[in-house]
Amino acid sequence: MDKTINIKLKVWRQAGPKAKGAFETYELNNISTDSSFLEMLDVLNEKLISEHKEPVAFDHDCREGICGMCSLYINGHPHGPDSGVTTCQLHMRKFHDGETITIEPWRSHAFPVIKDLMVDRRAYDKIMQAGGYISVNTGGMPDANAIPIAKKAADEAMDAASCIGCGACAAACKNGSAMLFVAAKVSQFALLPQGKVEAARRVKAMLGKMDELGFGNCTNTGACAAECPKNVSLSNIARLNREFICAKLKD
């Protein structure tokens, strides 16, 4: 038989971007510890709808830790108290019977609240559009092994590419910096020969767009890497800084 717990939720409710928000308290009983955090929110919304109340708006899509949409600040941590997981992968077994759980949207200037727990994360898309791609003409479909890449470089590029752009790094940072996200996107190309052609333009464009969108500066406290659900390494920020310095020297 599944173990169940009774919990109290303090949920941030905000009708719109310009509306004044506040916490509202709800109680849920007999929540299975095997259920995910989002399944628990589904139960809450079913309860609210049955009581003819407005359900809580929150982002979700794949519920498999892939898309990065389940961006919730839970008990003071992006994606909750578990490490290396997204909110949709967080299970209620991480909480205790009778516990009060505080749920907020991302708190970052560059991620304005849309409604309740939903935030506008298009700022990350704009950074990607500023330079997170390669446009060099490669001709026809090349053979997979035509360009030799050292395994260490390939592994590091894949680790950087595991970033899902959820925004946890900026939400965790006291300065609201997006450096870990930008560093991951720059690193995934900087480590591969296909990304070398536009490397200088890319890093300058992405960092410039990051500053333009109102993200803060990095002071190397490491909160971003500690809270990243994909465990993207802080070393990528060092690589980003090197890429930027090299690009400026070329100027």
N, C-alpha and C positions, 0 to 999 in steps of 0.2 A: 504494500500500500504506500502511495506517495506521502511524503511528509509535507505538511502544510504549515503556513505561518500567517499570522495576522500582522498587518503593517499599517502605518500612517504615512501618507504622502503629503509633502508640501510642494505644490506645483506652481511654477510661475505662469500666470495668466495675463495675456496682453492682447487686446482686441485688434490692434494694428500697429504699424510702425510709429505713428505719432501719438498713440494712446498711452495713458499712464498704466503701467503694469503693477501687479501685486501678487503675493503668494496666496493660494487657496489651499485649504487642508481637506483631505479626503481619507476615509478609512476603508480598507479592504480586508476581508476575512477569507480564510481558507485558500490562500494562494499557494499553489504547488511549488515546491522548491526546485522542481525539474523544469518549470516554465522559464522562458527567457524574459528579459526585462521588458521587451516590446510586447510580448504576449500578456504580461501583467498590465501594461498600459491599455491593451485591447480590452481586457476585462474591466478596467476603470471606465473606458469610454462606453462600453455596453451598459454598465451601471448608470452612467450619466444620461445616456439616451433613454433608458427605461424610466428615468425620473424626469424626462422632458427638459433636460439641461444641455447646455452646449458642450460637446465633447472637446477634449484637449487636442489641439493641433500639434502634430510632431512629424518629422520627416522619416521616411523609411522606404526601402525598395527591395533589394535582394534578400535581406535578412540572412546573409551568408558571410558577412565580413568582407565583402568585395567592393561595394559601391561607395561607402563612406558617408552615406546620407544620414545615418542614425546618430546625429551629432547632439548628444545631451551631456550636460554638466551635472554629475550625480555625486552628492555628498562631497562637493569640493574637488572632484576629479573629472576631467574629460573622459567620457565613456565609462565612468564608474571606478570602483575600488580594485577591480581585477586588472592585471597587467597583460599587455600584448593582445588585447581583444577589443573589438568594437562593441557598442551598446547592444546590438542585436545578438552578440555572442555571450553577453553577460547573463548569468543565470541567477535566479532568486535564492539559490543555495548560498550565495555570498552575503546574504542578509540574515538578520536574526529575528526571531519572533518578538513582536512588539516594537520593533525598530521604527524610527521616523526617518524617512528617506526624502532628501531635498533634491528637487529636479529643476534645473534651470537651462535656458538656452546658452549658446556660446556668448561669452562676455568679451566682445572685441569691437572696437570702433569700426573696423572694416567689414564686419558681419552684422548689419543692422537686423533687428528682429522684424519678421514679417507678421507672425501671429503666434502667441503662446510660446512654444518651444522651437518654432521654425525660424531659421535665420537665412538671410540672403548671402550665399557663399559664392556669388558670381565673380567676386574679386579674384579668386583663384583662377577662374576660367580666363579672366583678362590677362593675368600674368602669363598663363600658358600661351595665350594667343600672341603675346608680345614677343615670344621667341622660343617657346618650347617645342620645336619641331625641326626637321631637316628638309630643305627644299632642293638639295643638290640633285641634278639629273643623273640617275643611275643607269639609264637605258633600259634594256629588257630585264626580265627576271634573272638575277644572278644565281649561280649555284650557291648552296648554303655554306659550303666550305671554301668559297673563292677568296674570302678575306680572312686570313688567320688572326685570331684574337686570343691572347693569353687567358688561361682559365681564371687566374686571379682577377684580371680586369673584367672579364665577363661576369664572374660571380658578384663583384662589387657593383657593376652596372645593374644587374638584376635585383640586387638588394635595394639599391636606390629607387629602381622602378617599381618596387613594391608599395611605394607611397600611394595612398588612395585619395589624397586631397580632401580629407574630411574636415580639416581645420583645427584639430585638437592641439597642434603645436602652437598656433596663434592664440588659442583660447587659454592654454596653460601658461603662456609667457606673460610675465608681469608688464612687459612693454608692448604686448600685442604684436610681436614680430612674426613674420612669415618666413624667416630665414631657413628653417629646416625644410619646409616645403620647396622653396626655390632651390635650395642646395641639392635636394633629391632630384629635382627635374633637370638641373644643370648637370649633375653628376652622371645621370643615366646616359647622357649623350657625350659628355666630356671624356668618358672612359673608353669610348668606342671610336674607331677610325671614321665611321660614317658621320660622327658629330663634330669632327675637327674643323671642317671647312667653315662653318658659321659660328664657331665657338666664341670668338671675341664679340661679335655682334649680339649673340644670344644672351650672354651673361650680363652685358651692359643694359640690354633692353628689358630683361626680366627684373633686374634689380631696380632699374629706373621706374618701371611700372609698379613695383612693390611700394616704393616710396611715394609715388603719385597717389596711390589708393589709400594712403593713411596708415599703413602698417608701421609699427615701431621699430627701433633699432635693437640689434642683438647685443646682449651683455654677457653671454656665455654662462648663464646660470644652469643650463641643462634641463630645465623643466620640460622643454619641448620633446626631447628624446625620451625622457622618463615616462611621459604620458602617451607617446606615439603608439597606436594600436598595432602597427606593423614593425615596431622596433627599428625604425630608420636611425642609423648611427649619426652621432654628433660630428663624426669625422667628415661627413659630407659638407658641413659648414666650412671647415678648414679648406676643403677642396674648392668650394665656391669662392672663398676669399682669394685663393691662389689664382684661380681662373680670372677673377676680376682685376687683380693687380697686373697680370700678364696682358690682359686686354688694354688696360690704361697705358702700359709701357709701349705697346704697339702704336698707340695714338701719338 
